[in-house]
Amino acid sequence: MSDLRVCVSGACGKMGSEVVRAIAKSEGLVLQAAVDFSNVGMNIGEIAGTKDNIKIQGNLKEVLESGNIDVVVDFTNHKVIYENTKTVLQMGVPIVIGTTGFSAEQVEEMKALCEEKQVGALWATNFAIGAILMMEFAGKAAKFFNNVEIIEYHHDNKLDAPSGTSLTTAGIIKEIRKSHKQGHPDEKELIQGARGADYDGFKIHSVRLPGFIAHQEVIFGDLGQVLTIRHDSMNRESFMPGVILGCKEIVKKKAFIEGLDKLL
């Protein structure tokens, strides 16, 4: 079987560059194209520190029209991810999406487009295998602990809060936990927002500081005990096994898939 030809969209960003490096070290994948709004015309190998002799292009659709792309990996931003995904799927090319920003209506449209074009799309809020396990363990704990809070920690350049991972985790817990408003009924915030964001009666806290990459703890409390489930990504390389797995598996699918756990 020949190597899958990959196009990385957002190739010059921190995650995109890491994907380029991961592809260079992976069996079964080859970097075919690099797309980014910045550094057009430069060699992606010089930016990512690989031996790839591929010029960065600025137009994703033009790259796809070449007809030699087997799968696209997109780590751009919420402003362009919707249009990028539509462009890729309309061309009948599978896509692995690591950018949050879809509305519920857009997700439904993507699902319909995948069905119409008979092509696969993977949208994951986190590609670290440990983070997937952390979310699964949190779901298991929610069967037995009805009081919980989530604290997520990211670098100070992250634009969205709460993170996609924390919202996914909260959604899993909501499906299992009996809904109720936690805390004292007369609790009062002396500074607005001190208790964090409310989600189905429990709180999500977002920390944004230099030095963090991506970290999350889910804290369950009950009479006389506290259970903490925590995952830490020390660097962006932690996400790459999941991205590589996503590339290899999504080409076999013909549906819009939410969450890397569906492919594990």
N, C-alpha and C positions, 0 to 999 in steps of 0.2 A: 504494500500500500504506500502510495506517495505521501510526502509530508503535506500537512494542511498549510495552505498559504494564508497568512494572517495580515490584516491591516489594523494598525493601532491608531485610533482616533484620539487626539489629545496626547500625542506621543512625546511632547516636550515637557509635559507636567511631571510632577514628582511620581505619581502613580503610573503615568504613561511610560516614562523612562524606565521604571522598574519592570514593567511588562516587557519592554523591548529587551532588557537584559535577561529576563526569565526565558523568553523565547529563544534567545541565543544559546541557552544552556539546555534546552529541552529537546528530547527526542520526539519526532513526529510532527513538529511545527517548524515553520520557517517564516521569517519576516518578509512579507512581500511589499508592503507599503506603509508609510508613516504620514499621518495627516495632522496638521496643527495650524492655528491661525498665525503663530509666531514662527520665526526662523525658517520661513519658506525658502527653499533652495539650498539650505544647508544640509550637511550629511548627518543623519540621525545617529550614526555611529560615533561621531565626535561629541554629541550631546549626551548620549547614554553610556558612552565608554565601552562600546562594542566594536566588532570588526565589520559591522553592517555598512555596506557602501550604497546607501539608499537616500535619495534626496527627499526632503520633507516637502509635501504638497499641501496646498491650502484648500482644495475643493474635494470633499469626500465623494460627491456624486461622480465627478470625473474619474476618480480612482476606481470606483465600482464599475463604471461603464467600460473599463478595460477588459472586464470579464474574467480576470485571473485571480479573484479573491474568493477564498473558501469560507472565511469567517472574519468578522470585525469585532475588535475589542474596543469599547468606548469608555474612556475615563476623562470626559470633558467637564462640563458644568451644567447646572440646572437650566441655564438660559438656552442652551442649544440641544440638550439631549433628546427632547421630544421630536424636533425636526430631523435630527440625525437618525434616530431610530426609524422613523417613518421612511426616510430616504433609503436606508439599508434594506428594510423589509420589503418595500415596494420593488426593489431590485432583485428580490428573491434570495438574499444572502443572510445566513444566520448571524446573530449578534450576541455578544456577551456584554452586559451593561453594568458598570460599576458606579454609575452616577445616580443620585436620588433626584427627585423633582417631578415625577409624574403625578398628575391628579388621578383620582379614581376614574374619571371619565376617559382620560387618556389611556389608562391601563386597559379599560374595556375596548378601546379602539385598537390598541396594539394586539390584544387577543384575537379580535376579529380579523385583523390584517394577517396575522400568522396563519390563521385557519384558511383565509382566502388564498394566500400565496404558498401554503403548505411548507412553511419554513419555521425554524426554531429561534426563540429568543430567550435568553436567561437574564433576569434582573435580580441582582443580589445586593442587599445592603451591607453585607460583609462577606469576604472571601476567605477569612481565616478559619481553618477547620476547628480550632479551639473555641472560637466565638460561636460557631454553629452548635457545638456541644454545650457551651454555656447556656444558650437559649433553650436547648432541649432539656437540660437539667433544671432550668428555672420553671419550665412547664410542668415537669414532674413534681417539683417542690410545691407548686401552687395548688396541687391537689390536697396538700396537708397543712399549708400555712396560708391564712387568709389575709395577712397583713404584710405589705411589701413596699419597698421604695427602690428606685433605680438611680444610681449615680454613674454618669458617663463622663469620661475625661478625654479631651482631644486638644490638639495643637491650636494655637490662637489664630491661625489663618483659616480655620474651618468656618464656612459661611452659615451652615444650617444648625439650628438647635431647637429641639433635641436631635440627636443623631438618628439616622435611619435604623441603625442597629437597636437603639433603645426603644424606638417606636415599634419595631418588629417584636422585640422581647415583650413589650407592654401588651401588644396585641395577642401574643400567645398566652400570657397570663390572664388577660381579660376573658379569653375563651374558656378558661378552666376555673378561675377564682369566682366565688360568689360576689357579685357587685355590691359594694357598700362604701360609704365615705369614712375614711380612716381618721384617726386623731380625735382630740377632744372637741366636742361640739361648740365650745366657747373659745376655741383657739383664735388668737388674733395676731396678725402679722404687723409688727411695729414698723417694718419697712416692706413695702409691697414687693412680692416675689420672693421673700425670704424662705418660704417653704417649698419653692420650686413650682413646676408646672403640674396642674392637675390632670390626671388621666384615669377615668373611671373610678375616681375616689382615692387613688393613690398618687404619689408624687414621683416626678422625674426631675433630676437635677443635672444641669449641664455645666461642666467645668471647662474653661478654655485658657490654657497657659502654655507658654513655650516649654519645650522639654517633653511634652506628651506626644504620642503618636495616636493610638486608639486603645482605650481601656474602658472597661465597664464592670461594675459590681451590682449584683441584684441581692438586696438584703431582705430576708424574711425574718419576722419577729413573732414570737408567741410567748406564753407564760414561762418565764424563767430561762428562755433560750433565744439565740439569734443564729440564723444560718446565712452565711455569705457565700455567694457563688461569683467568682471574679475571673475575668480574662484580660490579659495584657498582650498587646502587640508591641514588641520592642522596636520593630522597624517594619518598613513596607514590604520587605521580602516575605514576611509572614503570610501575606495575602496571595502570593504567587502560585503555590500548589493548587489553590482553589480556582484561580484564573485559568491555569493550564488545563485542569480537569474540565472546567466549563467549556473551553474551546473544543476539546476532544469529544465531549458528550453532546453539546447542543447541535452539532451538525447532524446528529442522528434523530433529532426531534422535529416535530412539526406543530409546535404549540408555544405559547408564551408561558414561561415557567418563572414563578416568583420564589426565590430562595435557593441557595446552593444545596440545602439539605435535601431537596427533591432529587438531586443527582447522586447523592452519596449512597 
